[in-house]
């Protein structure tokens, strides 16, 4: 292999490795930021639920459900449950035991929890009220982040290919220039 070809190859490999590291850093930073933002939205959802269902003692549950549906945008696959001190689902119209006792007790012990359950993000808070102590859990699937991440990955792949080809061509050009030093004069 000629020296100019070797120089072009090394330059392209090093530059490509740096480019891949930068693109991965951007991608994973974007994912973490979006997940954190969605966790914050779910936390807001639990606090609104606490205020609507636990602080509004004199309002009927039907009125609360109408207010919630009217003013809160439904998240993809959203599930919200309020659990009483006996770990029974209460207040929200159905009494389905969506989360297990261990999850509810973990929230009760740590006062707050954030975790992923498959493709779901889950937030739980412990809430003391004059009616008792409650655990509020909310989860949903952040489909918009999944879609955005897929689009970002496609864009980054195209950018990678364009830059890789540009690096390869420019490396060959520079290597050719160095093999004929009189051209620079």
Secondary structure, 3 states (H helix, E strand, C coil): CCHHHHHHHHHHHHHHHHHHHHHHHHHHHHHHHHHHHHHHHHHHHHHHHHHHHHHCCCCCHHHHHHHHHHHCCCCCCCEEEEECCCCCEECCCCCCCCCCHHHHHHHHHHCEEEEEECCEEEEEEEEEECCEEEEEEEEEECHHHHHHHHHHHHHHHHHHHHHHHHHHHHHHHHHHHHHCHHHHC
